[in-house]
Amino acid sequence: MLQYASITGVLRVILIILLIYYGIKILSRIFAPYLMKYVAKKAEERFGGQFGQYQSPKQEQNKEGEVTIDKVPKTSTSNKKVGEYVDYEEID
């Protein structure tokens, strides 16, 4: 046998859906700042830990006031002749 939905049942379902939607919306506005702080703190810990792995050994080697050079700059002198320099003027 075929049954039809009553008007009160449909209104009740719509009201429940709206209440759930607005409830989630209000709760997200309340808890979103705390959630964002938590996520930022965890990301900072993760990236700070990775950064600390690379920085801590170098800091232990250097004494205060001591200057170190990590990379020696390349001093390559090339005497290649690419071409002739041509001086030109723009014509309007």
C-alpha positions, 0 to 999 in steps of 0.5 A: 500500500502506498503511503504519503508524507504528511505536511507536519512530517515534512515540516518537522524534517525541514525544521530538524535540518535547519536546526542542525545546519545553524547549530553547526554554523554557530559551533564552528564560529565558536570553535574555529579560532581554537581549532586554527590555533591548534593546527598552527601550533602543531604545524609550528612544532613540526616545522620547528623540529625539522629546522632544529635538526639542521641548525642544532649541530652548526650552532654547537660548533660555532663559538660566540663571535666566531665567523665561519663561511659555509660556502666558498664562492665560485671564482670562475674566470672565463675568457670566452668571446661571445661577440662584439659589443655594438653601440646603437641609438634608437631612432624615433 
